[in-house]
Amino acid sequence: MPEQRVPDVVISRLPLYLRTLKQLRAQGQSLISSHQLAEILNLTSAQIRKDLSMFGEFGKQGTGYSVPYLIEQLERILHVDQVWDMIVVGAGALGQALVNYPGFEANGFRIVAIYDNDPAKIGLHLGRLVVKDVATMPDDVRAHRWRIGILAVPEATAQSVAETMVDAGIRAILCYAPTILALPPEVRVQYIDPIVHLQHMSYYLEREDES
């Protein structure tokens, strides 16, 4: 089945499978069954088998999946069998933390530039990177054909900055701003908003006046 026909909810589970398999590999495990994987991820084994079957046959009945082989195949499916260059827009505390996060390159991504509009931040050294003026970002994106950007700016400027990124050629944005971006449908956007997740969890907690 062509990958574009696979439901997005299935695609969203593949990185979870990949992360879990990498953890198992680090622990020395070489084989795993769909039932074992389902128990770890709180899913059903039927769901896992159905998801994976959309991309081919990766396991053997009675044997399970080879952990190294399935990692290799999931990396190929997710196109992280290569390293994707990314930019960060916003050099505040969050942007600086993202630049210093060591987990990106091990999983197929590399931050190659960071931008800001604050003269006090422009020129700041962050490891191997130097904060650049955001005005130079569109030309840089076009010149290097970068396609992934991380948005770490305040809510008030997120939409306009995202539009500038898209106009320059960015086609996937990881958005940390607490807002919903209005962008062309071909641009993939993922939102990271801790408040949303906290509110989701708080629903399941007892209120103090009910305890």
QUICORCOR-V225835 format. One record per residue. N is the residue number from 1. PHI is phi in whole degrees, -180 to 180 (NA if undefined). Layout:
# QUICORCOR-V225835
n->N phi->PHI
n->N phi->PHI
This chain:
# QUICORCOR-V225835
n->1 phi->NA
n->2 phi->-61
n->3 phi->-62
n->4 phi->-68
n->5 phi->-91
n->6 phi->-74
n->7 phi->-58
n->8 phi->-61
n->9 phi->-63
n->10 phi->-71
n->11 phi->-57
n->12 phi->-67
n->13 phi->-86
n->14 phi->-59
n->15 phi->-62
n->16 phi->-68
n->17 phi->-62
n->18 phi->-63
n->19 phi->-62
n->20 phi->-65
n->21 phi->-64
n->22 phi->-65
n->23 phi->-65
n->24 phi->-66
n->25 phi->-61
n->26 phi->-64
n->27 phi->-86
n->28 phi->93
n->29 phi->-85
n->30 phi->-110
n->31 phi->-132
n->32 phi->-151
n->33 phi->-93
n->34 phi->-63
n->35 phi->-66
n->36 phi->-64
n->37 phi->-65
n->38 phi->-64
n->39 phi->-63
n->40 phi->-65
n->41 phi->-95
n->42 phi->59
n->43 phi->-120
n->44 phi->-102
n->45 phi->-63
n->46 phi->-64
n->47 phi->-65
n->48 phi->-64
n->49 phi->-63
n->50 phi->-65
n->51 phi->-58
n->52 phi->-68
n->53 phi->-66
n->54 phi->-69
n->55 phi->-118
n->56 phi->141
n->57 phi->-108
n->58 phi->-114
n->59 phi->-128
n->60 phi->-124
n->61 phi->-61
n->62 phi->88
n->63 phi->-113
n->64 phi->97
n->65 phi->-108
n->66 phi->-75
n->67 phi->-60
n->68 phi->-61
n->69 phi->-68
n->70 phi->-67
n->71 phi->-59
n->72 phi->-60
n->73 phi->-70
n->74 phi->-67
n->75 phi->-62
n->76 phi->-66
n->77 phi->-62
n->78 phi->-85
n->79 phi->63
n->80 phi->-110
n->81 phi->-88
n->82 phi->-139
n->83 phi->-109
n->84 phi->-94
n->85 phi->-77
n->86 phi->-133
n->87 phi->-116
n->88 phi->-119
n->89 phi->-112
n->90 phi->118
n->91 phi->-108
n->92 phi->-75
n->93 phi->-59
n->94 phi->-67
n->95 phi->-59
n->96 phi->-66
n->97 phi->-64
n->98 phi->-64
n->99 phi->-62
n->100 phi->-88
n->101 phi->-72
n->102 phi->-84
n->103 phi->-85
n->104 phi->-65
n->105 phi->-64
n->106 phi->-69
n->107 phi->-123
n->108 phi->100
n->109 phi->-137
n->110 phi->-145
n->111 phi->-79
n->112 phi->-113
n->113 phi->-160
n->114 phi->-136
n->115 phi->-130
n->116 phi->-157
n->117 phi->-108
n->118 phi->-88
n->119 phi->-56
n->120 phi->-72
n->121 phi->-100
n->122 phi->-62
n->123 phi->96
n->124 phi->-69
n->125 phi->-87
n->126 phi->-124
n->127 phi->62
n->128 phi->-86
n->129 phi->-107
n->130 phi->-122
n->131 phi->-64
n->132 phi->-107
n->133 phi->-65
n->134 phi->-61
n->135 phi->-64
n->136 phi->-88
n->137 phi->-61
n->138 phi->-58
n->139 phi->-65
n->140 phi->-64
n->141 phi->-61
n->142 phi->-66
n->143 phi->-65
n->144 phi->-98
n->145 phi->57
n->146 phi->-70
n->147 phi->-123
n->148 phi->-119
n->149 phi->-134
n->150 phi->-111
n->151 phi->-103
n->152 phi->-129
n->153 phi->-117
n->154 phi->-63
n->155 phi->-55
n->156 phi->-63
n->157 phi->-109
n->158 phi->-60
n->159 phi->-63
n->160 phi->-66
n->161 phi->-67
n->162 phi->-62
n->163 phi->-62
n->164 phi->-64
n->165 phi->-61
n->166 phi->-66
n->167 phi->-60
n->168 phi->-80
n->169 phi->127
n->170 phi->-68
n->171 phi->-122
n->172 phi->-145
n->173 phi->-127
n->174 phi->-97
n->175 phi->-105
n->176 phi->-97
n->177 phi->-73
n->178 phi->-79
n->179 phi->-156
n->180 phi->-110
n->181 phi->-85
n->182 phi->-103
n->183 phi->-132
n->184 phi->-57
n->185 phi->-62
n->186 phi->-77
n->187 phi->-90
n->188 phi->-86
n->189 phi->-127
n->190 phi->-121
n->191 phi->-106
n->192 phi->-118
n->193 phi->-128
n->194 phi->-62
n->195 phi->-64
n->196 phi->-60
n->197 phi->-70
n->198 phi->-65
n->199 phi->-66
n->200 phi->-61
n->201 phi->-71
n->202 phi->-64
n->203 phi->-57
n->204 phi->-88
n->205 phi->-94
n->206 phi->-74
n->207 phi->-72
n->208 phi->-60
n->209 phi->-82
n->210 phi->-107
n->211 phi->-88
